[in-house]
Amino acid sequence: MVRRRTKTPPPDDFEERILDIDVVDEMQGSYLEYAYSVIYSRALPDARDGLKPVHRRILYQMNEMGLRPSAASSSAPASSVR
């Protein structure tokens, strides 16, 4: 049996406000905000160490796996299994 959801009525003091906006203006503003966020969080190197977040994650994982310049080399399948 499928349960049917009953819609709960809005509270008595609820006032519905629908704003008419221009879709083009909203998309341009939202995209610009998103682009700044991406540039700040992903594309710019950090001033502390000069690394981008993706490079920092790669180096961290390599350290966790014991892949260091001084370590003995191993075959690719053995290092990817860890």
C-alpha positions in Angstrom: 0.0 0.0 0.0 1.3 3.4 -0.9 0.9 6.1 1.8 -0.4 9.3 0.6 1.1 12.4 2.1 -1.3 14.9 3.4 -0.5 18.5 2.9 -0.3 20.5 6.0 -1.9 23.9 5.7 0.3 27.0 6.2 0.1 28.8 9.5 -2.5 31.5 9.9 0.0 34.3 10.0 1.7 33.1 6.7 1.9 35.7 4.0 2.8 34.5 0.6 5.3 36.8 -1.2 6.1 36.1 -4.8 8.6 38.4 -6.4 8.8 39.0 -10.1 12.4 39.2 -11.2 14.1 39.2 -14.5 15.6 35.7 -15.1 18.6 37.1 -17.1 19.6 39.5 -14.3 19.2 36.8 -11.7 21.3 34.3 -13.7 24.1 36.8 -14.3 24.2 37.8 -10.7 24.1 34.2 -9.5 26.8 33.1 -12.0 29.1 35.9 -11.1 28.8 35.1 -7.4 29.4 31.4 -8.1 32.4 32.3 -10.3 34.0 34.4 -7.6 33.5 31.6 -5.1 35.1 29.0 -7.3 38.1 31.2 -8.1 38.6 32.0 -4.4 38.2 28.4 -3.2 39.7 26.3 -6.1 41.7 28.3 -8.6 43.9 30.6 -6.6 47.0 29.3 -4.8 47.1 29.8 -1.0 49.5 32.5 0.1 50.7 30.3 3.0 52.2 27.6 0.9 51.5 28.4 -2.8 49.4 25.3 -3.4 46.0 25.0 -4.8 43.6 22.8 -2.8 43.7 19.9 -5.3 47.5 19.9 -5.1 47.4 19.9 -1.3 45.1 16.9 -1.3 47.3 15.0 -3.7 50.4 15.7 -1.6 48.6 14.7 1.6 47.4 11.4 0.1 50.9 10.6 -1.3 52.2 11.2 2.3 49.6 8.9 3.7 50.5 6.2 1.2 54.2 6.6 2.0 55.1 7.8 -1.4 58.1 10.0 -0.7 61.1 10.9 -2.8 63.4 9.0 -0.5 61.2 5.8 -0.5 62.0 2.8 -2.6 60.0 2.7 -5.8 57.2 0.2 -6.1 55.1 -1.1 -9.0 52.1 1.0 -10.0 49.5 -1.7 -9.1 50.9 -2.2 -5.6 50.8 1.5 -4.8 47.2 1.9 -6.2 45.8 -1.0 -4.1 46.6 0.6 -0.7 
